[in-house]
Amino acid sequence: MIFAIEEINNSTELLPGIKLGYRLYDSCVSVPVSVHVAFQLANGPDPVVYRGENCSQSGVVVAAVGDSGSTPSISMSRIMGPFNIPLVSHFATCACLSDKQQFPTFFRTIPSDHYQADALAKLVKHFGWTWIGAVHSDSDYGNNGMASFLEAALREGICVEYIESFFRTNQSTAVVVVAFTASGDMKVLLEELARDPPPPRQWIGSESWVTDPLLMSFSFCAGAIGVAIQQSVIPGLRDFLLDLSPSEVAASPLLSEFWEDAFNCSLTTTADPNRRGCDGTEDIKTLKNPYTETSQLRVSNMMYKAVYAIAHAIHNAVCQITNTATHCDNHIKLEPKQVFIELKKVNFSKNGYHVSFDTNGDPVAFYELVNWQKSESGVIELVTVGYYDASLPRGQEFHIKRNLTWLEGRKEVPVSVCSESCPPGTRKVLQKGKPICCYDCIPCPEGEISNMTDYLECFPCPGEFWPNANRDACFPKLVEFLSYNEVLSIILAVFSVSGASLAVITSLIFFHHRTTPIVRANNSELSFLLLFSLTLCFLCSLTFIGAPSEWSCMLRHTAFGITFVLCISCVLGKTMVVLMAFKATLPGSNAMKWFGPPQQRMTVVSITLVQVIICIIWLVVSPPFPVKNLSTYKEKIILECALGSAVGFWAVLGYIGLLAVFCFVLAVLARKLPDNFNEAKMITFSMLIFCAVWITFIPAYVSSPGKFTVAVEIFAILASSFGLILCIFAPKCFIILFQPEKNTKKIFEKQLMINYLKNSSRITEEVYYQLNS
């Protein structure tokens, strides 16, 4: 401060012709002493003499610099504020002092703790520390600073395990400890901890203590990191400090104490007898201690700027600039209020450092980020590793390098979290009664994922997607349908082709032996038409295999419905032929006249035409269409054919069922009639199998999931088709191929006579056996 005033008084540009006087007070870090000084300044001090001249032009001082502590500054500002005496502090950082309603005349050259708290919170967040401890001084500086830090920590998602002035570290789990304390309080705390060294902790320091060289002797704090006032150089200060004459030292109690401690000598004869007397050979230029170290000034530069700020305010109040020079009125009665008003407008640069105040009396916040690093010699050194500049755009204020040293000299960033991050595929569930940083990681529910860490909620995959095993990504669902590549499809296709081939072979056998009685009996035309329809029935099952398309969906159901009706109508025709043939043998009967081949053809065509009409109406009104079934299985998509109209589908099946039941009833009635080679009985068996298959088909079709629904339908088609062809045509083919002696007109007529006489009760048992032999 003295150095700055000497510079100003010797300046020809700042306050030319005017000398600044000063008086120094030691507040002793005591509020009562600070209050006493404030009252002295407000009531008017004793006359101030500078080099023999009375500097007291007014009854009160025009401005004051101080205090270095927030609590004394609060007390002084409350007293001096009503008198409009500006108080410019170089080290009082409490954010509460920015309140212009309570402290209207307070200014400072050091940034508010509001910005320091934000910088500390961003520093902690930068390294991923979400579970920390906090310690602070029981003072306005510590209490308000910690309150500001807690607000900033909450914004950054940081949890604080404990907040104490002093604590026992072996009871905590947080590895990182933020210490918002004054340097003196921190020294007491570290001394206590040094008695019983705690587990390694990563210390985060405020500007008050993190640059104190005396505290760097605590080796267990190596790796500490914190915010610091910007280091600076004040030109000429070192020479000023070293220019001490013995007379100046002897005249100042403060300098005398410093001199005796620095050189371990005594300036007075009544001092400690263990010390030698100072003989004048002491050379301050040979000293190496904080007094002579001026290459990294921090708080001192804040004081330097505070003095210059007051000087500029006074200059603006008493000086006028003309075209030729600057004129200052050194006889003006300067009031503190004038200095207070001008301080609001101060805006200048000194030694490359800008000085100005915002509406709260605060400067632009700029901090250096410093790290306690051990040198090769084992000495802890202060290294600048980044900065915090509040003037930069939001999100760009904080910048840090990576060449840091952590606790115990480690190179890797320590971890301090209450709970490890929840990996993708899980979500966070807060632990009851604990801070938000303490949580459990719960796997995402079925069908939901989280693809980033620390998700609070999982989100469902889109409709056609499903989570992978880790539930951290959505993949397209497996598409399922009855494809030709599956074993089940191959088996069904083989049976389908085999059935069609069997029908074709039977047709060829019948065509080759078309002149024989067994083929000619019971209308061979219907037999060939029945074999043709059975071939189509076997082949239509192939339309159910493969990925459904618009055309395949319409074809599979209509082709199945029409071919089966054609098949059953042929069987129905053959059954009716047996009945009509029996009635034709009765005396006076002309039944065959009304059910000859033309009528049989018309019956088959008419019955089939009804099914064709039903299918056409179905296809026109609401045809089947391919659809992606997402509801049957959550994890896969079923490609299937929607019925379009359920009424149309069940109408087709119902008509087939109606014909099958009617045909079965007629076959039962004709089973004992004297037909050719028991054909009526074979038809009865075939229709019994047909009805049994389709009755069991309905519940199986409804309950079968996915592609197995299609497989059940194919199985029903093949089973009923095989039942018809084996029951009706297999016995005849056996006789044609392996018992040709029975395939003669004589045997045929004999068998017909036996069956007729047996069923009509016109032959005795003895005659029956004679005819049969």
C-alpha positions in Angstrom: 0.0 0.0 0.0 2.8 2.4 0.9 4.6 1.6 -2.3 1.4 2.4 -4.4 0.9 5.7 -2.6 4.5 6.6 -3.2 4.1 5.9 -6.9 0.9 8.0 -7.1 2.4 10.9 -5.2 5.4 10.9 -7.6 3.2 10.6 -10.7 2.8 13.5 -13.1 -0.3 12.1 -14.7 -2.4 10.8 -11.7 -3.3 13.5 -9.2 -0.6 16.0 -10.3 0.2 18.4 -7.5 -1.8 16.5 -5.0 -0.3 14.2 -2.3 -2.2 11.4 -0.7 -1.8 10.8 3.0 -2.6 7.7 4.9 -2.9 6.1 8.3 -2.4 2.4 9.0 -4.5 0.4 11.5 -4.0 -3.2 12.6 -7.4 -4.8 13.1 -5.7 -7.9 14.6 -8.4 -10.0 12.9 -10.8 -8.8 15.5 -14.2 -7.4 14.9 -14.2 -5.1 18.0 -10.9 -3.6 16.9 -12.2 -3.1 13.4 -15.4 -1.5 14.7 -13.3 0.9 16.9 -11.3 1.9 13.8 -14.4 2.4 11.7 -15.8 4.8 14.4 -12.6 6.6 14.5 -12.6 7.1 10.7 -16.3 8.2 10.7 -15.9 10.7 13.6 -12.8 12.2 12.1 -9.2 11.1 12.7 -6.4 13.0 14.3 -4.6 15.3 11.9 -2.6 13.4 9.3 0.8 14.8 8.6 2.8 13.8 5.5 6.4 14.9 5.5 5.7 17.9 7.7 2.5 18.9 5.9 -1.0 18.6 7.3 -3.1 16.5 5.0 -6.4 16.8 6.8 -8.4 19.1 4.6 -11.7 17.7 5.8 -12.9 16.3 9.1 -13.2 12.7 7.9 -11.2 10.5 5.6 -12.4 10.2 2.0 -11.9 6.5 1.6 -10.5 3.4 3.3 -8.8 0.3 2.1 -9.5 -3.0 3.9 -10.2 -5.2 5.7 -8.5 -8.4 4.6 -11.3 -10.5 6.3 -14.9 -10.6 5.3 -16.3 -10.4 8.9 -14.4 -7.3 9.9 -15.2 -5.7 6.5 -18.9 -6.4 7.1 -18.8 -4.6 10.4 -16.8 -1.7 9.1 -19.0 -1.3 6.0 -22.2 -1.1 8.1 -20.7 1.7 10.2 -19.1 3.7 7.3 -21.9 3.2 4.8 -24.3 5.8 6.4 -21.5 8.4 6.2 -20.9 7.6 2.5 -17.3 6.6 3.2 -16.2 4.1 0.5 -14.4 1.0 1.8 -12.3 -0.8 -0.9 -11.2 -4.3 0.2 -8.4 -6.3 -1.3 -9.2 -9.6 0.3 -12.8 -9.7 1.6 -14.6 -12.1 -0.7 -17.9 -12.9 1.0 -20.7 -12.9 -1.6 -22.9 -11.2 1.0 -20.9 -8.0 0.5 -22.3 -7.6 -3.0 -25.6 -6.7 -1.5 -25.8 -2.9 -2.2 -28.9 -2.6 0.0 -26.8 -3.5 3.1 -23.3 -2.4 1.9 -23.8 0.5 -0.6 -20.3 2.0 -0.3 -18.4 -1.3 -0.3 -16.0 -2.1 -3.2 -13.3 -4.7 -3.7 -10.6 -5.6 -6.1 -10.9 -9.3 -5.5 -13.7 -11.4 -7.0 -16.8 -12.4 -5.0 -17.0 -15.9 -3.5 -20.0 -16.4 -5.7 -17.6 -16.9 -8.6 -15.1 -18.8 -6.5 -17.8 -21.2 -5.5 -18.9 -21.7 -9.1 -15.2 -22.3 -10.1 -14.8 -24.8 -7.3 -18.0 -26.7 -8.2 -16.9 -26.8 -11.9 -13.5 -28.0 -10.8 -15.0 -30.9 -8.7 -17.5 -31.8 -11.5 -14.7 -31.7 -14.2 -13.1 -34.7 -12.6 -16.3 -36.6 -12.0 -16.3 -36.3 -8.2 -19.9 -36.5 -7.1 -19.4 -37.6 -3.4 -17.4 -35.1 -1.4 -16.9 -33.8 2.1 -16.8 -30.1 3.0 -15.1 -28.1 5.7 -15.3 -24.3 6.3 -14.4 -21.6 8.7 -17.0 -20.6 11.3 -17.0 -17.1 9.9 -18.8 -15.0 7.4 -16.2 -15.9 4.9 -16.5 -19.7 5.5 -20.3 -19.8 6.2 -21.3 -17.7 3.2 -18.7 -19.2 1.0 -19.9 -22.7 1.8 -23.5 -21.7 1.2 -22.5 -20.4 -2.3 -20.6 -23.5 -3.0 -23.5 -25.8 -2.0 -25.8 -23.9 -4.4 -23.2 -24.3 -7.2 -22.7 -28.0 -6.2 -26.4 -28.7 -6.4 -26.6 -27.2 -9.9 -23.7 -29.4 -11.0 -25.2 -32.6 -9.4 -22.6 -32.9 -6.7 -23.5 -34.5 -3.3 -21.9 -33.4 -0.1 -21.5 -36.2 2.5 -20.8 -33.9 5.4 -20.3 -30.2 6.1 -18.2 -29.4 9.2 -15.9 -26.8 10.5 -13.7 -29.6 11.8 -14.1 -33.3 11.5 -12.4 -36.7 11.9 -11.7 -37.9 8.3 -11.5 -41.6 9.2 -15.3 -41.6 9.6 -16.1 -40.6 6.1 -16.1 -42.3 2.7 -15.7 -39.3 0.5 -12.2 -39.1 -0.9 -12.5 -35.4 -2.0 -12.8 -32.7 0.6 -13.6 -29.0 -0.2 -12.1 -26.7 2.3 -13.6 -23.2 2.3 -11.6 -21.8 5.2 -9.4 -19.0 6.1 -5.6 -19.6 6.1 -5.4 -19.5 9.9 -8.2 -21.9 10.4 -6.8 -24.3 7.8 -3.4 -24.2 9.6 -5.1 -25.3 12.9 -7.1 -28.0 11.1 -4.0 -29.4 9.3 -2.0 -29.4 12.5 -4.7 -31.5 14.2 -4.8 -33.9 11.3 -1.0 -34.2 11.3 -1.0 -35.7 14.8 -2.9 -38.7 13.5 -2.5 -38.7 9.7 -5.8 -39.5 8.0 -6.4 -41.7 5.0 -5.4 -40.1 1.7 -7.7 -37.3 0.8 -7.9 -35.0 -2.3 -8.1 -31.5 -1.0 -9.9 -28.7 -2.9 -8.9 -25.3 -1.6 -10.3 -21.8 -1.7 -8.2 -18.8 -2.6 -7.7 -18.0 1.1 -5.3 -20.9 1.9 -4.4 -22.8 -1.3 -1.5 -20.4 -2.1 -0.2 -20.0 1.4 3.4 -21.3 1.3 3.4 -22.1 5.0 0.7 -24.7 4.5 2.6 -26.5 1.8 4.8 -28.1 4.5 2.0 -30.6 5.2 3.1 -33.3 2.9 -0.1 -35.3 3.2 -1.9 -32.5 1.3 0.3 -33.0 -1.7 -1.8 -33.0 -4.9 -4.2 -30.4 -3.5 -5.9 -28.3 -6.1 -7.9 -25.1 -5.9 -8.6 -21.6 -7.1 -6.2 -18.7 -6.5 -6.0 -15.0 -7.1 -4.2 -14.3 -10.4 -0.5 -14.0 -9.8 1.1 -10.7 -10.9 4.3 -8.7 -10.9 4.4 -5.1 -9.5 7.4 -3.3 -11.1 9.7 -1.7 -8.6 8.1 -3.3 -5.5 11.1 -5.5 -4.7 13.5 -2.5 -4.8 11.1 -0.6 -2.6 11.0 -3.4 0.0 14.8 -3.8 0.0 15.3 -0.1 0.5 15.2 -0.2 4.2 17.5 2.0 6.3 18.2 1.1 10.0 16.5 4.4 11.1 13.3 3.4 9.2 13.4 0.0 10.7 13.9 1.3 14.2 11.0 3.8 13.8 8.4 1.1 13.0 7.4 -1.5 15.6 6.2 -3.7 12.7 9.5 -3.5 10.8 11.5 -3.9 14.0 9.8 -7.2 14.7 10.3 -8.3 11.1 14.0 -7.3 11.2 14.7 -9.1 14.5 13.0 -12.3 13.3 14.7 -12.3 9.9 18.2 -11.8 11.1 17.8 -13.3 14.6 19.2 -10.2 16.3 18.0 -7.6 18.7 17.6 -3.9 18.0 17.2 -3.0 21.7 19.2 -3.9 24.7 16.2 -5.0 26.7 15.3 -7.7 24.2 15.9 -11.4 24.4 19.3 -12.0 25.9 19.7 -15.1 23.8 19.9 -13.0 20.7 22.9 -11.0 19.6 22.5 -7.3 19.0 22.0 -6.0 15.5 25.3 -4.4 14.5 24.3 -2.8 11.1 25.9 -5.5 9.0 22.6 -7.2 8.3 21.9 -7.0 4.5 18.2 -7.5 3.6 19.1 -8.2 0.0 20.6 -11.5 1.1 17.3 -12.7 2.6 15.3 -15.4 0.8 11.8 -15.4 2.4 8.2 -14.4 1.4 9.1 -10.8 2.1 11.7 -10.6 -0.7 9.8 -12.9 -3.1 7.8 -10.6 -5.4 7.7 -12.7 -8.6 4.3 -14.2 -7.8 2.3 -11.6 -6.0 -1.4 -12.3 -5.5 -3.1 -10.6 -2.6 -0.5 -7.8 -2.7 -1.7 -6.9 -6.3 -5.3 -6.6 -5.0 -4.1 -4.1 -2.4 -2.1 -2.3 -5.1 -5.2 -2.0 -7.3 -7.4 -0.9 -4.4 -5.1 2.1 -3.7 -5.0 3.0 -7.4 -8.8 2.7 -7.6 -9.2 5.3 -4.8 -6.6 7.5 -6.4 -8.4 7.4 -9.7 -11.7 8.2 -8.0 -10.1 11.2 -6.3 -8.5 12.3 -9.5 -11.8 12.3 -11.3 -13.4 14.3 -8.5 -10.8 17.1 -8.2 -9.1 17.2 -11.5 -10.1 18.6 -14.9 -8.5 17.8 -18.2 -8.0 20.7 -20.6 -6.4 20.8 -24.1 -3.0 21.5 -22.7 -2.8 19.7 -19.3 -4.6 18.3 -16.3 -5.4 20.7 -13.5 -6.2 19.6 -10.0 -7.7 21.7 -7.2 -5.8 20.8 -4.1 -7.8 23.2 -2.0 -11.2 21.7 -2.7 -13.0 20.3 0.3 -13.4 16.7 -0.8 -16.3 14.8 0.6 -16.3 10.9 0.9 -19.6 10.8 -1.1 -17.8 12.3 -4.1 -15.1 9.6 -3.9 -17.9 7.0 -3.5 -19.7 8.3 -6.6 -16.5 8.4 -8.7 -15.5 4.8 -7.6 -18.5 3.5 -9.4 -17.1 4.9 -12.7 -13.5 3.8 -12.2 -12.2 2.1 -15.3 -8.4 1.8 -15.9 -5.6 -0.6 -16.5 -2.3 -0.8 -14.5 0.6 -3.1 -15.3 -1.6 -4.9 -17.7 -4.4 -5.6 -15.2 -7.8 -4.1 -15.7 -9.7 -2.4 -12.8 -13.4 -1.6 -12.8 -16.4 -2.3 -10.6 -19.9 -3.6 -11.5 -23.1 -2.4 -10.0 -22.4 -4.6 -6.9 -18.9 -3.1 -6.4 -17.3 -6.3 -7.6 -14.5 -6.7 -10.3 -14.6 -9.2 -13.1 -13.9 -12.6 -11.7 -10.7 -14.3 -12.8 -9.0 -17.1 -11.0 -6.1 -19.3 -11.6 -6.4 -23.0 -11.0 -3.3 -24.2 -9.0 -2.0 -27.6 -8.0 0.4 -28.6 -5.2 3.0 -30.7 -7.0 6.1 -32.3 -5.5 9.3 -31.4 -7.2 12.2 -33.9 -7.7 13.7 -32.7 -4.5 10.4 -33.5 -2.6 9.4 -29.9 -2.0 5.8 -29.0 -2.7 5.5 -26.3 -5.4 2.5 -24.3 -6.6 1.8 -24.9 -10.3 -0.8 -23.1 -12.3 -2.8 -25.7 -14.3 -5.8 -23.7 -15.6 -8.1 -20.7 -15.1 -11.6 -19.6 -14.5 -12.7 -16.5 -16.4 -16.3 -15.3 -15.6 -16.2 -12.8 -18.5 -16.3 -15.7 -21.0 -19.5 -17.1 -22.4 -21.4 -19.5 -20.3 -19.9 -23.0 -20.5 -16.5 -21.6 -21.5 -15.4 -20.1 -18.2 -13.5 -23.1 -17.0 -10.3 -24.4 -18.6 -7.9 -26.9 -17.1 -4.8 -28.8 -18.3 -4.1 -32.5 -17.8 -0.6 -32.4 -16.2 -1.9 -32.6 -12.7 -0.6 -34.5 -9.6 -3.1 -36.0 -7.3 -3.1 -37.2 -3.7 0.0 -39.3 -2.8 1.6 -38.1 -6.0 -0.6 -40.2 -8.2 -1.0 -39.4 -11.9 -4.5 -40.8 -12.3 -7.6 -38.9 -11.2 -8.9 -40.2 -7.8 -12.5 -41.5 -7.7 -14.9 -40.0 -5.1 -18.5 -41.2 -5.7 -21.2 -42.5 -3.4 -22.3 -45.0 -6.0 -20.6 -46.0 -9.2 -22.2 -44.9 -12.5 -25.1 -47.0 -13.7 -24.0 -48.6 -17.0 -26.1 -48.6 -20.1 -28.9 -51.1 -19.7 -29.8 -50.0 -16.2 -31.5 -47.1 -14.5 -30.9 -45.2 -11.3 -33.1 -45.7 -8.3 -32.3 -43.3 -5.4 -31.5 -44.9 -2.0 -34.1 -43.9 0.5 -33.0 -41.2 2.9 -29.7 -40.5 1.1 -28.5 -37.7 -1.2 -29.2 -38.0 -5.0 -25.7 -39.2 -5.6 -26.4 -42.4 -3.7 -28.5 -44.8 -5.8 -28.8 -48.4 -6.9 -28.6 -49.6 -10.5 -31.6 -51.6 -11.6 -31.7 -53.5 -14.9 -34.2 -52.0 -17.4 -37.5 -53.8 -17.6 -38.2 -56.2 -20.5 -38.6 -54.3 -23.8 -36.9 -51.1 -22.5 -33.3 -49.9 -22.8 -31.0 -47.1 -21.6 -28.1 -46.4 -23.9 -26.2 -43.9 -21.7 -24.9 -44.0 -18.2 -26.8 -42.8 -15.2 -30.3 -42.8 -16.8 -33.1 -42.2 -14.4 -35.7 -43.9 -16.6 -35.4 -46.6 -19.3 -37.4 -46.0 -22.5 -39.1 -48.6 -24.7 -37.8 -49.7 -28.1 -40.0 -48.8 -31.1 -42.6 -51.3 -32.1 -40.5 -53.3 -34.5 -37.4 -53.3 -32.4 -36.3 -55.2 -29.3 -33.4 -54.8 -26.8 -30.3 -56.8 -27.0 -29.2 -59.0 -24.1 -27.5 -56.0 -22.3 -30.6 -53.8 -22.9 -28.4 -50.9 -24.1 -29.5 -50.9 -27.8 -32.5 -51.7 -29.9 -32.2 -54.1 -32.8 -34.8 -55.1 -35.3 -37.0 -57.9 -34.0 -36.5 -61.3 -35.5 -39.1 -61.8 -38.2 -40.7 -65.2 -38.1 -42.8 -67.0 -40.7 -42.9 -70.5 -42.0 -40.0 -70.3 -44.5 -38.9 -73.0 -46.9 -35.5 -73.2 -45.1 -37.0 -74.7 -41.9 -37.0 -78.4 -41.2 -40.8 -78.3 -40.5 -41.5 -76.5 -43.8 -39.4 -79.0 -45.7 -41.2 -82.0 -44.1 -44.6 -80.5 -44.8 -43.6 -79.6 -48.4 -42.3 -83.2 -48.9 -45.6 -84.6 -47.7 -47.5 -82.1 -49.9 -45.6 -83.0 -53.1 -45.8 -86.7 -52.2 -49.5 -86.5 -51.8 -49.9 -84.8 -55.1 -47.6 -87.3 -56.7 -49.7 -90.1 -55.2 -52.8 -88.7 -56.7 -51.2 -88.3 -60.1 -49.9 -91.9 -60.0 -53.4 -93.1 -58.9 -54.9 -91.2 -61.9 -52.4 -92.9 -64.2 -53.2 -96.3 -62.8 -56.9 -95.7 -63.2 -56.4 -94.3 -66.7 -54.3 -97.3 -67.8 -57.0 -99.7 -66.4 -59.9 -97.6 -67.4 -61.7 -100.5 -69.2 -61.6 -102.8 -66.1 -64.8 -103.2 -64.0 -63.3 -101.7 -60.8 -62.6 -98.4 -62.6 -65.8 -98.3 -64.6 -67.9 -99.0 -61.6 -69.5 -96.1 -59.7 -68.8 -93.4 -62.3 -65.1 -93.3 -63.3 -65.6 -89.7 -64.4 -66.2 -88.7 -60.7 -63.1 -90.7 -59.7 -60.8 -88.8 -62.1 -62.3 -85.5 -61.0 -61.8 -86.5 -57.3 -58.2 -87.3 -58.0 -57.7 -84.0 -59.7 -59.2 -82.1 -56.8 -57.1 -84.1 -54.4 -54.0 -83.1 -56.3 -55.0 -79.5 -56.0 -55.6 -80.0 -52.3 -52.1 -81.3 -51.8 -50.5 -78.5 -53.8 -52.5 -75.7 -52.2 -50.8 -76.4 -48.9 -47.6 -75.1 -50.5 -49.1 -71.6 -50.7 -49.1 -71.4 -46.9 -45.2 -71.8 -46.8 -43.0 -68.7 -47.4 -43.3 -65.0 -46.5 -46.9 -63.8 -46.8 -47.7 -61.4 -49.6 -50.9 -59.8 -50.7 -51.5 -62.3 -53.5 -50.4 -65.4 -51.5 -52.7 -64.4 -48.6 -55.7 -64.2 -51.0 -54.7 -67.4 -52.8 -54.0 -69.7 -49.9 -57.4 -69.4 -48.3 -59.6 -69.3 -51.4 -57.7 -72.1 -53.2 -58.0 -74.2 -50.1 -61.7 -73.5 -49.8 -62.6 -74.1 -53.4 -60.5 -77.3 -54.0 -61.8 -78.9 -50.8 -65.4 -78.2 -51.8 -64.7 -79.7 -55.2 -63.2 -82.7 -53.5 -66.1 -83.2 -51.1 -68.6 -82.6 -53.8 -67.1 -85.5 -55.8 -67.2 -87.8 -52.7 -70.8 -86.7 -52.1 -71.6 -87.5 -55.7 -70.1 -91.0 -55.4 -72.0 -91.6 -52.2 -75.3 -90.6 -53.9 -74.5 -92.8 -56.8 -74.4 -95.8 -54.4 -77.7 -94.8 -52.9 -79.3 -94.2 -56.3 -77.9 -97.5 -57.7 -79.5 -99.5 -54.8 -82.8 -97.9 -55.3 -82.6 -98.5 -59.1 -82.5 -102.3 -58.4 -85.9 -102.2 -56.7 -88.9 -103.2 -58.9 -90.4 -100.2 -60.8 -87.6 -97.8 -59.7 -86.2 -95.2 -62.2 -83.8 -93.5 -59.8 -80.8 -93.7 -62.0 -82.8 -91.8 -64.7 -82.8 -88.8 -62.4 -79.2 -89.1 -61.2 -77.3 -90.1 -64.2 -73.9 -88.6 -65.3 -75.3 -85.2 -66.3 -77.0 -84.8 -63.0 -73.8 -85.8 -61.2 -71.8 -83.2 -63.0 -74.4 -80.5 -62.3 -74.3 -81.5 -58.6 -70.6 -81.1 -58.4 -70.5 -77.8 -60.3 -73.4 -76.3 -58.3 -71.9 -77.2 -54.9 -68.5 -75.9 -56.0 -70.0 -72.7 -57.4 -71.5 -71.8 -54.1 -68.0 -71.8 -52.5 -66.7 -69.8 -55.4 -69.3 -67.2 -54.8 -68.5 -67.1 -51.0 -64.8 -66.6 -51.8 -65.5 -63.8 -54.4 -67.6 -61.9 -51.8 -64.9 -62.4 -49.2 -62.2 -61.1 -51.6 -64.2 -58.1 -52.7 -65.5 -57.0 -49.3 -62.5 -57.6 -47.0 -59.8 -59.8 -48.5 -56.9 -61.4 -46.5 -53.8 -59.3 -46.3 -50.2 -59.7 -44.9 -49.7 -58.2 -41.5 -46.9 -58.0 -38.9 -48.1 -59.5 -35.6 -46.4 -57.6 -32.8 -48.6 -58.8 -30.0 -48.1 -62.6 -29.8 -44.4 -62.4 -29.0 -42.7 -59.3 -27.5 -39.3 -60.2 -28.9 -40.2 -61.1 -32.5 -42.5 -60.2 -35.3 -44.8 -62.8 -36.8 -45.5 -62.4 -40.5 -48.9 -63.8 -41.1 -52.0 -63.3 -43.2 -54.8 -61.4 -41.5 -58.2 -62.9 -42.3 -59.6 -59.5 -43.4 -63.1 -60.7 -42.7 -63.4 -63.3 -40.0 -67.0 -63.9 -41.3 -65.6 -64.8 -44.7 -63.0 -67.2 -43.4 -65.4 -69.1 -41.1 -68.1 -69.1 -43.9 -65.6 -70.9 -46.1 -64.7 -73.4 -43.4 -68.4 -73.7 -42.3 -69.5 -74.6 -45.8 -66.8 -77.2 -46.1 -67.8 -78.6 -42.7 -71.5 -78.6 -43.7 -70.8 -80.6 -46.9 -68.5 -83.0 -45.0 -71.1 -83.7 -42.3 -73.8 -84.2 -45.0 -71.5 -86.5 -47.0 -70.6 -88.4 -43.8 -74.3 -89.0 -43.0 -75.1 -90.3 -46.5 -72.0 -92.5 -46.3 -73.2 -94.0 -43.0 -76.6 -94.7 -44.5 -75.0 -96.4 -47.6 -72.4 -98.4 -45.8 -74.4 -101.6 -45.9 -75.8 -101.2 -49.4 -74.7 -103.6 -52.1 -72.1 -101.4 -53.8 -69.1 -102.3 -55.8 -66.2 -103.6 -53.6 -67.6 -101.9 -50.4 -66.9 -98.4 -51.7 -69.6 -96.9 -49.4 -67.7 -98.2 -46.4 -64.5 -96.7 -47.6 -66.2 -93.3 -48.1 -67.6 -93.6 -44.6 -64.1 -94.1 -43.2 -62.6 -91.3 -45.3 -65.3 -88.8 -44.2 -64.9 -89.9 -40.6 -61.1 -89.1 -40.8 -61.9 -85.9 -42.6 -64.4 -84.7 -39.9 -62.1 -85.8 -37.1 -59.2 -83.9 -38.5 -61.1 -80.6 -39.0 -62.9 -80.8 -35.6 -59.5 -81.0 -33.8 -58.1 -78.4 -36.2 -60.2 -75.5 -34.8 -58.9 -75.5 -31.2 -55.4 -76.3 -32.4 -55.6 -73.4 -34.9 -56.8 -70.9 -32.3 -54.2 -71.9 -29.6 -51.1 -72.4 -31.8 -48.8 -69.3 -31.7 -47.0 -67.7 -34.6 -45.9 -69.8 -37.5 -47.3 -73.0 -35.9 -50.7 -71.7 -36.7 -49.9 -72.0 -40.4 -48.3 -75.4 -39.8 -51.5 -76.7 -38.1 -53.6 -75.6 -41.1 -51.2 -77.3 -43.5 -51.3 -80.5 -41.4 -55.1 -80.5 -41.4 -55.1 -80.1 -45.2 -52.6 -82.9 -45.8 -54.1 -85.3 -43.2 -57.7 -84.9 -44.6 -56.4 -85.3 -48.1 -54.4 -88.4 -47.3 -57.4 -89.8 -45.5 -59.6 -89.4 -48.6 -57.1 -90.8 -51.1 -56.0 -93.8 -49.0 -59.5 -94.8 -47.9 -61.2 -94.4 -51.3 -58.5 -95.3 -53.8 -55.9 -97.5 -52.0 -58.1 -100.7 -51.9 -59.0 -100.4 -55.6 -55.3 -99.8 -56.6 -54.4 -102.8 -54.5 -56.8 -105.0 -56.4 -55.8 -103.6 -59.8 -52.1 -104.1 -59.1 -51.9 -107.2 -56.9 -55.2 -109.0 -57.3 -56.1 -108.7 -61.0 -58.1 -111.9 -60.9 -60.7 -110.1 -58.9 -60.9 -107.3 -61.4 -63.1 -109.2 -63.9 -66.7 -108.8 -64.9 -67.7 -112.3 -63.6 -66.2 -111.7 -60.2 -67.6 -108.2 -60.1 -71.2 -109.5 -60.9 -70.9 -112.3 -58.4 -69.8 -109.9 -55.6 -72.6 -107.6 -56.4 -75.1 -110.4 -56.2 -73.8 -111.7 -52.9 -73.9 -108.2 -51.3 -77.3 -107.5 -52.7 -78.8 -110.8 -51.5 -77.1 -110.5 -48.1 -78.3 -107.1 -47.4 -81.8 -107.7 -48.8 -82.2 -110.9 -46.6 -83.2 -112.8 -49.7 -80.5 -115.5 -49.4 -79.8 -118.0 -46.7 -76.4 -118.3 -45.1 -75.8 -121.7 -46.8 -76.6 -120.3 -50.2 -74.3 -117.3 -49.4 -71.3 -119.5 -48.7 -72.0 -121.6 -51.8 -72.1 -118.5 -54.0 -69.0 -117.1 -52.3 -67.0 -120.3 -52.9 
